């Protein structure tokens, strides 16, 4: 059985769990999310994307 969830839903659930169980304040979660959007528009975006994809491939065991 394969379940397909959008990344936004997964990240939302993680953020909710962090706020609920770890006591992180909501404004910190918002600042981190906004910083991520800011980084996506900089010259660092291709390096972050490449590193993320490589990490996912290693975890999944699908790297070439």
mmCIF file as Biopython writes it, N, C-alpha, C and O atoms, coordinates in Angstrom:
data_model
#
loop_
_atom_site.group_PDB
_atom_site.id
_atom_site.type_symbol
_atom_site.label_atom_id
_atom_site.label_alt_id
_atom_site.label_comp_id
_atom_site.label_asym_id
_atom_site.label_entity_id
_atom_site.label_seq_id
_atom_site.pdbx_PDB_ins_code
_atom_site.Cartn_x
_atom_site.Cartn_y
_atom_site.Cartn_z
_atom_site.occupancy
_atom_site.B_iso_or_equiv
_atom_site.auth_seq_id
_atom_site.auth_asym_id
_atom_site.pdbx_PDB_model_num
ATOM 1   N N  . UNK A ? 1  ? 0.842  -1.179 0.000  1.0 0.0 1  A 1 
ATOM 2   C CA . UNK A ? 1  ? 0.000  0.000  0.000  1.0 0.0 1  A 1 
ATOM 3   C C  . UNK A ? 1  ? 0.887  1.242  0.000  1.0 0.0 1  A 1 
ATOM 4   O O  . UNK A ? 1  ? 1.767  1.380  0.849  1.0 0.0 1  A 1 
ATOM 5   N N  . UNK A ? 2  ? 0.659  2.124  -0.933 1.0 0.0 2  A 1 
ATOM 6   C CA . UNK A ? 2  ? 1.431  3.352  -1.035 1.0 0.0 2  A 1 
ATOM 7   C C  . UNK A ? 2  ? 0.551  4.534  -0.671 1.0 0.0 2  A 1 
ATOM 8   O O  . UNK A ? 2  ? -0.560 4.677  -1.182 1.0 0.0 2  A 1 
ATOM 9   N N  . UNK A ? 3  ? 1.056  5.374  0.211  1.0 0.0 3  A 1 
ATOM 10  C CA . UNK A ? 3  ? 0.338  6.579  0.606  1.0 0.0 3  A 1 
ATOM 11  C C  . UNK A ? 3  ? 1.121  7.772  0.090  1.0 0.0 3  A 1 
ATOM 12  O O  . UNK A ? 3  ? 2.327  7.877  0.312  1.0 0.0 3  A 1 
ATOM 13  N N  . UNK A ? 4  ? 0.438  8.659  -0.591 1.0 0.0 4  A 1 
ATOM 14  C CA . UNK A ? 4  ? 1.086  9.837  -1.140 1.0 0.0 4  A 1 
ATOM 15  C C  . UNK A ? 4  ? 0.554  11.081 -0.429 1.0 0.0 4  A 1 
ATOM 16  O O  . UNK A ? 4  ? -0.630 11.406 -0.528 1.0 0.0 4  A 1 
ATOM 17  N N  . UNK A ? 5  ? 1.449  11.779 0.294  1.0 0.0 5  A 1 
ATOM 18  C CA . UNK A ? 5  ? 1.070  13.008 0.980  1.0 0.0 5  A 1 
ATOM 19  C C  . UNK A ? 5  ? 1.885  14.165 0.434  1.0 0.0 5  A 1 
ATOM 20  O O  . UNK A ? 5  ? 3.076  14.016 0.157  1.0 0.0 5  A 1 
ATOM 21  N N  . UNK A ? 6  ? 1.255  15.307 0.278  1.0 0.0 6  A 1 
ATOM 22  C CA . UNK A ? 6  ? 2.037  16.475 -0.136 1.0 0.0 6  A 1 
ATOM 23  C C  . UNK A ? 6  ? 3.050  16.847 0.950  1.0 0.0 6  A 1 
ATOM 24  O O  . UNK A ? 6  ? 2.795  16.665 2.141  1.0 0.0 6  A 1 
ATOM 25  N N  . UNK A ? 7  ? 4.189  17.363 0.525  1.0 0.0 7  A 1 
ATOM 26  C CA . UNK A ? 7  ? 5.237  17.751 1.452  1.0 0.0 7  A 1 
ATOM 27  C C  . UNK A ? 7  ? 4.748  18.797 2.450  1.0 0.0 7  A 1 
ATOM 28  O O  . UNK A ? 7  ? 5.177  18.800 3.604  1.0 0.0 7  A 1 
ATOM 29  N N  . UNK A ? 8  ? 3.854  19.682 2.017  1.0 0.0 8  A 1 
ATOM 30  C CA . UNK A ? 8  ? 3.338  20.721 2.905  1.0 0.0 8  A 1 
ATOM 31  C C  . UNK A ? 8  ? 2.588  20.095 4.078  1.0 0.0 8  A 1 
ATOM 32  O O  . UNK A ? 8  ? 2.690  20.579 5.205  1.0 0.0 8  A 1 
ATOM 33  N N  . UNK A ? 9  ? 1.842  19.035 3.827  1.0 0.0 9  A 1 
ATOM 34  C CA . UNK A ? 9  ? 1.100  18.363 4.897  1.0 0.0 9  A 1 
ATOM 35  C C  . UNK A ? 9  ? 2.076  17.726 5.884  1.0 0.0 9  A 1 
ATOM 36  O O  . UNK A ? 9  ? 1.901  17.843 7.097  1.0 0.0 9  A 1 
ATOM 37  N N  . UNK A ? 10 ? 3.083  17.066 5.375  1.0 0.0 10 A 1 
ATOM 38  C CA . UNK A ? 10 ? 4.073  16.417 6.236  1.0 0.0 10 A 1 
ATOM 39  C C  . UNK A ? 10 ? 4.796  17.455 7.096  1.0 0.0 10 A 1 
ATOM 40  O O  . UNK A ? 10 ? 4.942  17.271 8.305  1.0 0.0 10 A 1 
ATOM 41  N N  . UNK A ? 11 ? 5.246  18.539 6.474  1.0 0.0 11 A 1 
ATOM 42  C CA . UNK A ? 11 ? 5.939  19.587 7.220  1.0 0.0 11 A 1 
ATOM 43  C C  . UNK A ? 11 ? 5.007  20.262 8.228  1.0 0.0 11 A 1 
ATOM 44  O O  . UNK A ? 11 ? 5.433  20.629 9.323  1.0 0.0 11 A 1 
ATOM 45  N N  . UNK A ? 12 ? 3.757  20.422 7.863  1.0 0.0 12 A 1 
ATOM 46  C CA . UNK A ? 12 ? 2.778  20.993 8.794  1.0 0.0 12 A 1 
ATOM 47  C C  . UNK A ? 12 ? 2.587  20.118 10.017 1.0 0.0 12 A 1 
ATOM 48  O O  . UNK A ? 12 ? 2.510  20.622 11.137 1.0 0.0 12 A 1 
ATOM 49  N N  . UNK A ? 13 ? 2.510  18.815 9.813  1.0 0.0 13 A 1 
ATOM 50  C CA . UNK A ? 13 ? 2.364  17.885 10.942 1.0 0.0 13 A 1 
ATOM 51  C C  . UNK A ? 13 ? 3.607  17.897 11.828 1.0 0.0 13 A 1 
ATOM 52  O O  . UNK A ? 13 ? 3.501  17.830 13.053 1.0 0.0 13 A 1 
ATOM 53  N N  . UNK A ? 14 ? 4.771  17.982 11.216 1.0 0.0 14 A 1 
ATOM 54  C CA . UNK A ? 14 ? 6.005  18.052 12.001 1.0 0.0 14 A 1 
ATOM 55  C C  . UNK A ? 14 ? 6.040  19.341 12.812 1.0 0.0 14 A 1 
ATOM 56  O O  . UNK A ? 14 ? 6.391  19.327 13.991 1.0 0.0 14 A 1 
ATOM 57  N N  . UNK A ? 15 ? 5.674  20.459 12.179 1.0 0.0 15 A 1 
ATOM 58  C CA . UNK A ? 15 ? 5.661  21.747 12.884 1.0 0.0 15 A 1 
ATOM 59  C C  . UNK A ? 15 ? 4.661  21.717 14.034 1.0 0.0 15 A 1 
ATOM 60  O O  . UNK A ? 15 ? 4.955  22.204 15.125 1.0 0.0 15 A 1 
ATOM 61  N N  . UNK A ? 16 ? 3.486  21.151 13.798 1.0 0.0 16 A 1 
ATOM 62  C CA . UNK A ? 16 ? 2.485  21.046 14.861 1.0 0.0 16 A 1 
ATOM 63  C C  . UNK A ? 16 ? 3.017  20.208 16.024 1.0 0.0 16 A 1 
ATOM 64  O O  . UNK A ? 16 ? 2.842  20.577 17.185 1.0 0.0 16 A 1 
ATOM 65  N N  . UNK A ? 17 ? 3.661  19.087 15.718 1.0 0.0 17 A 1 
ATOM 66  C CA . UNK A ? 17 ? 4.221  18.236 16.765 1.0 0.0 17 A 1 
ATOM 67  C C  . UNK A ? 17 ? 5.311  18.938 17.552 1.0 0.0 17 A 1 
ATOM 68  O O  . UNK A ? 17 ? 5.393  18.792 18.771 1.0 0.0 17 A 1 
ATOM 69  N N  . UNK A ? 18 ? 6.147  19.698 16.865 1.0 0.0 18 A 1 
ATOM 70  C CA . UNK A ? 18 ? 7.219  20.435 17.547 1.0 0.0 18 A 1 
ATOM 71  C C  . UNK A ? 18 ? 6.631  21.478 18.490 1.0 0.0 18 A 1 
ATOM 72  O O  . UNK A ? 18 ? 7.091  21.623 19.623 1.0 0.0 18 A 1 
ATOM 73  N N  . UNK A ? 19 ? 5.617  22.204 18.028 1.0 0.0 19 A 1 
ATOM 74  C CA . UNK A ? 19 ? 4.986  23.222 18.872 1.0 0.0 19 A 1 
ATOM 75  C C  . UNK A ? 19 ? 4.270  22.561 20.044 1.0 0.0 19 A 1 
ATOM 76  O O  . UNK A ? 19 ? 4.371  23.026 21.179 1.0 0.0 19 A 1 
ATOM 77  N N  . UNK A ? 20 ? 3.558  21.494 19.775 1.0 0.0 20 A 1 
ATOM 78  C CA . UNK A ? 20 ? 2.741  20.847 20.808 1.0 0.0 20 A 1 
ATOM 79  C C  . UNK A ? 20 ? 3.586  20.113 21.849 1.0 0.0 20 A 1 
ATOM 80  O O  . UNK A ? 20 ? 3.357  20.275 23.048 1.0 0.0 20 A 1 
ATOM 81  N N  . UNK A ? 21 ? 4.544  19.318 21.419 1.0 0.0 21 A 1 
ATOM 82  C CA . UNK A ? 21 ? 5.246  18.429 22.337 1.0 0.0 21 A 1 
ATOM 83  C C  . UNK A ? 21 ? 6.597  18.941 22.819 1.0 0.0 21 A 1 
ATOM 84  O O  . UNK A ? 21 ? 7.044  18.573 23.906 1.0 0.0 21 A 1 
ATOM 85  N N  . UNK A ? 22 ? 7.251  19.784 22.027 1.0 0.0 22 A 1 
ATOM 86  C CA . UNK A ? 22 ? 8.559  20.283 22.438 1.0 0.0 22 A 1 
ATOM 87  C C  . UNK A ? 22 ? 8.490  21.696 23.020 1.0 0.0 22 A 1 
ATOM 88  O O  . UNK A ? 22 ? 9.478  22.199 23.553 1.0 0.0 22 A 1 
ATOM 89  N N  . UNK A ? 23 ? 7.343  22.320 22.917 1.0 0.0 23 A 1 
ATOM 90  C CA . UNK A ? 23 ? 7.166  23.639 23.512 1.0 0.0 23 A 1 
ATOM 91  C C  . UNK A ? 23 ? 7.828  24.772 22.747 1.0 0.0 23 A 1 
ATOM 92  O O  . UNK A ? 23 ? 8.077  25.837 23.311 1.0 0.0 23 A 1 
ATOM 93  N N  . UNK A ? 24 ? 8.114  24.556 21.472 1.0 0.0 24 A 1 
ATOM 94  C CA . UNK A ? 24 ? 8.695  25.619 20.656 1.0 0.0 24 A 1 
ATOM 95  C C  . UNK A ? 24 ? 7.596  26.636 20.358 1.0 0.0 24 A 1 
ATOM 96  O O  . UNK A ? 24 ? 6.460  26.266 20.062 1.0 0.0 24 A 1 
ATOM 97  N N  . UNK A ? 25 ? 7.937  27.892 20.437 1.0 0.0 25 A 1 
ATOM 98  C CA . UNK A ? 25 ? 6.949  28.938 20.203 1.0 0.0 25 A 1 
ATOM 99  C C  . UNK A ? 25 ? 6.627  29.040 18.710 1.0 0.0 25 A 1 
ATOM 100 O O  . UNK A ? 25 ? 7.482  28.798 17.858 1.0 0.0 25 A 1 
ATOM 101 N N  . UNK A ? 26 ? 5.393  29.398 18.419 1.0 0.0 26 A 1 
ATOM 102 C CA . UNK A ? 26 ? 4.923  29.453 17.037 1.0 0.0 26 A 1 
ATOM 103 C C  . UNK A ? 26 ? 5.723  30.475 16.232 1.0 0.0 26 A 1 
ATOM 104 O O  . UNK A ? 26 ? 5.985  30.248 15.051 1.0 0.0 26 A 1 
ATOM 105 N N  . UNK A ? 27 ? 6.118  31.593 16.840 1.0 0.0 27 A 1 
ATOM 106 C CA . UNK A ? 27 ? 6.846  32.611 16.084 1.0 0.0 27 A 1 
ATOM 107 C C  . UNK A ? 27 ? 8.189  32.083 15.596 1.0 0.0 27 A 1 
ATOM 108 O O  . UNK A ? 27 ? 8.678  32.512 14.552 1.0 0.0 27 A 1 
ATOM 109 N N  . UNK A ? 28 ? 8.791  31.158 16.339 1.0 0.0 28 A 1 
ATOM 110 C CA . UNK A ? 28 ? 10.058 30.572 15.901 1.0 0.0 28 A 1 
ATOM 111 C C  . UNK A ? 28 ? 9.841  29.707 14.658 1.0 0.0 28 A 1 
ATOM 112 O O  . UNK A ? 28 ? 10.648 29.736 13.729 1.0 0.0 28 A 1 
ATOM 113 N N  . UNK A ? 29 ? 8.763  28.950 14.643 1.0 0.0 29 A 1 
ATOM 114 C CA . UNK A ? 29 ? 8.437  28.127 13.477 1.0 0.0 29 A 1 
ATOM 115 C C  . UNK A ? 29 ? 8.199  29.016 12.259 1.0 0.0 29 A 1 
ATOM 116 O O  . UNK A ? 29 ? 8.644  28.692 11.157 1.0 0.0 29 A 1 
ATOM 117 N N  . UNK A ? 30 ? 7.498  30.136 12.453 1.0 0.0 30 A 1 
ATOM 118 C CA . UNK A ? 30 ? 7.231  31.064 11.352 1.0 0.0 30 A 1 
ATOM 119 C C  . UNK A ? 30 ? 8.529  31.673 10.835 1.0 0.0 30 A 1 
ATOM 120 O O  . UNK A ? 30 ? 8.722  31.775 9.624  1.0 0.0 30 A 1 
ATOM 121 N N  . UNK A ? 31 ? 9.420  32.078 11.735 1.0 0.0 31 A 1 
ATOM 122 C CA . UNK A ? 31 ? 10.699 32.662 11.320 1.0 0.0 31 A 1 
ATOM 123 C C  . UNK A ? 31 ? 11.522 31.649 10.529 1.0 0.0 31 A 1 
ATOM 124 O O  . UNK A ? 31 ? 12.123 32.000 9.514  1.0 0.0 31 A 1 
ATOM 125 N N  . UNK A ? 32 ? 11.554 30.405 10.980 1.0 0.0 32 A 1 
ATOM 126 C CA . UNK A ? 32 ? 12.310 29.373 10.260 1.0 0.0 32 A 1 
ATOM 127 C C  . UNK A ? 32 ? 11.724 29.147 8.861  1.0 0.0 32 A 1 
ATOM 128 O O  . UNK A ? 32 ? 12.467 29.010 7.889  1.0 0.0 32 A 1 
ATOM 129 N N  . UNK A ? 33 ? 10.402 29.108 8.764  1.0 0.0 33 A 1 
ATOM 130 C CA . UNK A ? 33 ? 9.757  28.930 7.460  1.0 0.0 33 A 1 
ATOM 131 C C  . UNK A ? 33 ? 10.064 30.105 6.533  1.0 0.0 33 A 1 
ATOM 132 O O  . UNK A ? 33 ? 10.376 29.898 5.361  1.0 0.0 33 A 1 
ATOM 133 N N  . UNK A ? 34 ? 9.980  31.328 7.040  1.0 0.0 34 A 1 
ATOM 134 C CA . UNK A ? 34 ? 10.279 32.502 6.221  1.0 0.0 34 A 1 
ATOM 135 C C  . UNK A ? 34 ? 11.741 32.530 5.797  1.0 0.0 34 A 1 
ATOM 136 O O  . UNK A ? 34 ? 12.051 32.925 4.673  1.0 0.0 34 A 1 
ATOM 137 N N  . UNK A ? 35 ? 12.638 32.118 6.681  1.0 0.0 35 A 1 
ATOM 138 C CA . UNK A ? 35 ? 14.051 32.049 6.331  1.0 0.0 35 A 1 
ATOM 139 C C  . UNK A ? 35 ? 14.274 31.024 5.219  1.0 0.0 35 A 1 
ATOM 140 O O  . UNK A ? 35 ? 15.116 31.235 4.345  1.0 0.0 35 A 1 
ATOM 141 N N  . UNK A ? 36 ? 13.538 29.932 5.243  1.0 0.0 36 A 1 
ATOM 142 C CA . UNK A ? 36 ? 13.634 28.938 4.174  1.0 0.0 36 A 1 
ATOM 143 C C  . UNK A ? 36 ? 13.208 29.498 2.835  1.0 0.0 36 A 1 
ATOM 144 O O  . UNK A ? 36 ? 13.849 29.236 1.817  1.0 0.0 36 A 1 
ATOM 145 N N  . UNK A ? 37 ? 12.120 30.274 2.826  1.0 0.0 37 A 1 
ATOM 146 C CA . UNK A ? 37 ? 11.688 30.917 1.590  1.0 0.0 37 A 1 
ATOM 147 C C  . UNK A ? 37 ? 12.717 31.933 1.116  1.0 0.0 37 A 1 
ATOM 148 O O  . UNK A ? 37 ? 12.958 32.063 -0.084 1.0 0.0 37 A 1 
ATOM 149 N N  . UNK A ? 38 ? 13.324 32.651 2.052  1.0 0.0 38 A 1 
ATOM 150 C CA . UNK A ? 38 ? 14.364 33.610 1.696  1.0 0.0 38 A 1 
ATOM 151 C C  . UNK A ? 38 ? 15.561 32.894 1.050  1.0 0.0 38 A 1 
ATOM 152 O O  . UNK A ? 38 ? 16.081 33.347 0.030  1.0 0.0 38 A 1 
ATOM 153 N N  . UNK A ? 39 ? 15.988 31.784 1.644  1.0 0.0 39 A 1 
ATOM 154 C CA . UNK A ? 39 ? 17.117 31.039 1.093  1.0 0.0 39 A 1 
ATOM 155 C C  . UNK A ? 39 ? 16.818 30.493 -0.298 1.0 0.0 39 A 1 
ATOM 156 O O  . UNK A ? 39 ? 17.721 30.373 -1.126 1.0 0.0 39 A 1 
ATOM 157 N N  . UNK A ? 40 ? 15.571 30.165 -0.557 1.0 0.0 40 A 1 
ATOM 158 C CA . UNK A ? 40 ? 15.196 29.614 -1.854 1.0 0.0 40 A 1 
ATOM 159 C C  . UNK A ? 40 ? 15.412 30.612 -2.987 1.0 0.0 40 A 1 
ATOM 160 O O  . UNK A ? 40 ? 15.525 30.219 -4.148 1.0 0.0 40 A 1 
ATOM 161 N N  . UNK A ? 41 ? 15.471 31.903 -2.656 1.0 0.0 41 A 1 
ATOM 162 C CA . UNK A ? 41 ? 15.672 32.919 -3.675 1.0 0.0 41 A 1 
ATOM 163 C C  . UNK A ? 41 ? 17.107 33.388 -3.806 1.0 0.0 41 A 1 
ATOM 164 O O  . UNK A ? 41 ? 17.385 34.328 -4.551 1.0 0.0 41 A 1 
ATOM 165 N N  . UNK A ? 42 ? 18.020 32.751 -3.098 1.0 0.0 42 A 1 
ATOM 166 C CA . UNK A ? 42 ? 19.415 33.181 -3.145 1.0 0.0 42 A 1 
ATOM 167 C C  . UNK A ? 42 ? 20.247 32.236 -4.001 1.0 0.0 42 A 1 
ATOM 168 O O  . UNK A ? 42 ? 19.737 31.253 -4.538 1.0 0.0 42 A 1 
ATOM 169 N N  . UNK A ? 43 ? 21.522 32.543 -4.119 1.0 0.0 43 A 1 
ATOM 170 C CA . UNK A ? 43 ? 22.438 31.702 -4.888 1.0 0.0 43 A 1 
ATOM 171 C C  . UNK A ? 43 ? 22.694 30.356 -4.202 1.0 0.0 43 A 1 
ATOM 172 O O  . UNK A ? 43 ? 23.254 29.448 -4.817 1.0 0.0 43 A 1 
ATOM 173 N N  . UNK A ? 44 ? 22.291 30.219 -2.945 1.0 0.0 44 A 1 
ATOM 174 C CA . UNK A ? 44 ? 22.489 28.962 -2.219 1.0 0.0 44 A 1 
ATOM 175 C C  . UNK A ? 44 ? 21.444 27.900 -2.566 1.0 0.0 44 A 1 
ATOM 176 O O  . UNK A ? 44 ? 21.621 26.728 -2.234 1.0 0.0 44 A 1 
ATOM 177 N N  . UNK A ? 45 ? 20.363 28.299 -3.230 1.0 0.0 45 A 1 
ATOM 178 C CA . UNK A ? 45 ? 19.264 27.375 -3.511 1.0 0.0 45 A 1 
ATOM 179 C C  . UNK A ? 45 ? 19.702 26.122 -4.279 1.0 0.0 45 A 1 
ATOM 180 O O  . UNK A ? 45 ? 19.302 25.024 -3.890 1.0 0.0 45 A 1 
ATOM 181 N N  . UNK A ? 46 ? 20.504 26.228 -5.349 1.0 0.0 46 A 1 
ATOM 182 C CA . UNK A ? 46 ? 20.915 25.002 -6.056 1.0 0.0 46 A 1 
ATOM 183 C C  . UNK A ? 46 ? 21.736 24.051 -5.178 1.0 0.0 46 A 1 
ATOM 184 O O  . UNK A ? 46 ? 21.593 22.833 -5.283 1.0 0.0 46 A 1 
ATOM 185 N N  . UNK A ? 47 ? 22.590 24.601 -4.316 1.0 0.0 47 A 1 
ATOM 186 C CA . UNK A ? 47 ? 23.392 23.752 -3.436 1.0 0.0 47 A 1 
ATOM 187 C C  . UNK A ? 47 ? 22.511 23.057 -2.402 1.0 0.0 47 A 1 
ATOM 188 O O  . UNK A ? 47 ? 22.715 21.882 -2.100 1.0 0.0 47 A 1 
ATOM 189 N N  . UNK A ? 48 ? 21.537 23.777 -1.861 1.0 0.0 48 A 1 
ATOM 190 C CA . UNK A ? 48 ? 20.617 23.188 -0.887 1.0 0.0 48 A 1 
ATOM 191 C C  . UNK A ? 48 ? 19.786 22.095 -1.557 1.0 0.0 48 A 1 
ATOM 192 O O  . UNK A ? 48 ? 19.596 21.018 -0.990 1.0 0.0 48 A 1 
ATOM 193 N N  . UNK A ? 49 ? 19.291 22.377 -2.771 1.0 0.0 49 A 1 
ATOM 194 C CA . UNK A ? 49 ? 18.494 21.389 -3.500 1.0 0.0 49 A 1 
ATOM 195 C C  . UNK A ? 49 ? 19.308 20.138 -3.800 1.0 0.0 49 A 1 
ATOM 196 O O  . UNK A ? 49 ? 18.826 19.021 -3.612 1.0 0.0 49 A 1 
ATOM 197 N N  . UNK A ? 50 ? 20.518 20.318 -4.259 1.0 0.0 50 A 1 
ATOM 198 C CA . UNK A ? 50 ? 21.382 19.182 -4.576 1.0 0.0 50 A 1 
ATOM 199 C C  . UNK A ? 50 ? 21.695 18.356 -3.326 1.0 0.0 50 A 1 
ATOM 200 O O  . UNK A ? 50 ? 21.640 17.126 -3.354 1.0 0.0 50 A 1 
ATOM 201 N N  . UNK A ? 51 ? 22.020 19.040 -2.243 1.0 0.0 51 A 1 
ATOM 202 C CA . UNK A ? 51 ? 22.318 18.334 -0.994 1.0 0.0 51 A 1 
ATOM 203 C C  . UNK A ? 51 ? 21.115 17.578 -0.454 1.0 0.0 51 A 1 
ATOM 204 O O  . UNK A ? 51 ? 21.247 16.464 0.054  1.0 0.0 51 A 1 
ATOM 205 N N  . UNK A ? 52 ? 19.936 18.194 -0.567 1.0 0.0 52 A 1 
ATOM 206 C CA . UNK A ? 52 ? 18.716 17.532 -0.102 1.0 0.0 52 A 1 
ATOM 207 C C  . UNK A ? 52 ? 18.420 16.290 -0.940 1.0 0.0 52 A 1 
ATOM 208 O O  . UNK A ? 52 ? 18.090 15.233 -0.402 1.0 0.0 52 A 1 
ATOM 209 N N  . UNK A ? 53 ? 18.539 16.427 -2.254 1.0 0.0 53 A 1 
ATOM 210 C CA . UNK A ? 53 ? 18.279 15.276 -3.127 1.0 0.0 53 A 1 
ATOM 211 C C  . UNK A ? 53 ? 19.281 14.147 -2.875 1.0 0.0 53 A 1 
ATOM 212 O O  . UNK A ? 53 ? 18.910 12.973 -2.860 1.0 0.0 53 A 1 
ATOM 213 N N  . UNK A ? 54 ? 20.543 14.506 -2.678 1.0 0.0 54 A 1 
ATOM 214 C CA . UNK A ? 54 ? 21.560 13.484 -2.396 1.0 0.0 54 A 1 
ATOM 215 C C  . UNK A ? 54 ? 21.265 12.777 -1.076 1.0 0.0 54 A 1 
ATOM 216 O O  . UNK A ? 54 ? 21.396 11.557 -0.974 1.0 0.0 54 A 1 
ATOM 217 N N  . UNK A ? 55 ? 20.868 13.549 -0.068 1.0 0.0 55 A 1 
ATOM 218 C CA . UNK A ? 55 ? 20.533 12.959 1.226  1.0 0.0 55 A 1 
ATOM 219 C C  . UNK A ? 55 ? 19.352 12.008 1.137  1.0 0.0 55 A 1 
ATOM 220 O O  . UNK A ? 55 ? 19.363 10.935 1.741  1.0 0.0 55 A 1 
ATOM 221 N N  . UNK A ? 56 ? 18.331 12.405 0.382  1.0 0.0 56 A 1 
ATOM 222 C CA . UNK A ? 56 ? 17.155 11.542 0.217  1.0 0.0 56 A 1 
ATOM 223 C C  . UNK A ? 56 ? 17.532 10.271 -0.528 1.0 0.0 56 A 1 
ATOM 224 O O  . UNK A ? 56 ? 17.068 9.186  -0.179 1.0 0.0 56 A 1 
ATOM 225 N N  . UNK A ? 57 ? 18.374 10.396 -1.553 1.0 0.0 57 A 1 
ATOM 226 C CA . UNK A ? 57 ? 18.800 9.213  -2.304 1.0 0.0 57 A 1 
ATOM 227 C C  . UNK A ? 57 ? 19.607 8.263  -1.420 1.0 0.0 57 A 1 
ATOM 228 O O  . UNK A ? 57 ? 19.451 7.046  -1.522 1.0 0.0 57 A 1 
ATOM 229 N N  . UNK A ? 58 ? 20.455 8.797  -0.566 1.0 0.0 58 A 1 
ATOM 230 C CA . UNK A ? 58 ? 21.239 7.952  0.333  1.0 0.0 58 A 1 
ATOM 231 C C  . UNK A ? 58 ? 20.335 7.231  1.322  1.0 0.0 58 A 1 
ATOM 232 O O  . UNK A ? 58 ? 20.490 6.033  1.559  1.0 0.0 58 A 1 
ATOM 233 N N  . UNK A ? 59 ? 19.385 7.971  1.900  1.0 0.0 59 A 1 
ATOM 234 C CA . UNK A ? 59 ? 18.461 7.364  2.871  1.0 0.0 59 A 1 
ATOM 235 C C  . UNK A ? 59 ? 17.615 6.286  2.203  1.0 0.0 59 A 1 
ATOM 236 O O  . UNK A ? 59 ? 17.387 5.222  2.778  1.0 0.0 59 A 1 
ATOM 237 N N  . UNK A ? 60 ? 17.152 6.568  0.984  1.0 0.0 60 A 1 
ATOM 238 C CA . UNK A ? 60 ? 16.307 5.599  0.266  1.0 0.0 60 A 1 
ATOM 239 C C  . UNK A ? 60 ? 17.120 4.474  -0.372 1.0 0.0 60 A 1 
ATOM 240 O O  . UNK A ? 60 ? 16.551 3.468  -0.795 1.0 0.0 60 A 1 
ATOM 241 N N  . UNK A ? 61 ? 18.423 4.630  -0.445 1.0 0.0 61 A 1 
ATOM 242 C CA . UNK A ? 61 ? 19.265 3.609  -1.059 1.0 0.0 61 A 1 
ATOM 243 C C  . UNK A ? 61 ? 19.158 3.582  -2.565 1.0 0.0 61 A 1 
ATOM 244 O O  . UNK A ? 61 ? 19.357 2.534  -3.179 1.0 0.0 61 A 1 
ATOM 245 N N  . UNK A ? 62 ? 18.846 4.725  -3.180 1.0 0.0 62 A 1 
ATOM 246 C CA . UNK A ? 62 ? 18.669 4.773  -4.631 1.0 0.0 62 A 1 
ATOM 247 C C  . UNK A ? 62 ? 19.748 5.589  -5.321 1.0 0.0 62 A 1 
ATOM 248 O O  . UNK A ? 62 ? 19.606 5.919  -6.499 1.0 0.0 62 A 1 
ATOM 249 N N  . UNK A ? 63 ? 20.834 5.924  -4.612 1.0 0.0 63 A 1 
ATOM 250 C CA . UNK A ? 63 ? 21.872 6.738  -5.240 1.0 0.0 63 A 1 
ATOM 251 C C  . UNK A ? 63 ? 22.664 5.919  -6.256 1.0 0.0 63 A 1 
ATOM 252 O O  . UNK A ? 63 ? 22.775 4.698  -6.143 1.0 0.0 63 A 1 
ATOM 253 N N  . UNK A ? 64 ? 23.210 6.618  -7.249 1.0 0.0 64 A 1 
ATOM 254 C CA . UNK A ? 64 ? 23.907 5.952  -8.365 1.0 0.0 64 A 1 
ATOM 255 C C  . UNK A ? 64 ? 25.391 6.022  -8.167 1.0 0.0 64 A 1 
ATOM 256 O O  . UNK A ? 64 ? 26.149 5.520  -8.996 1.0 0.0 64 A 1 
#
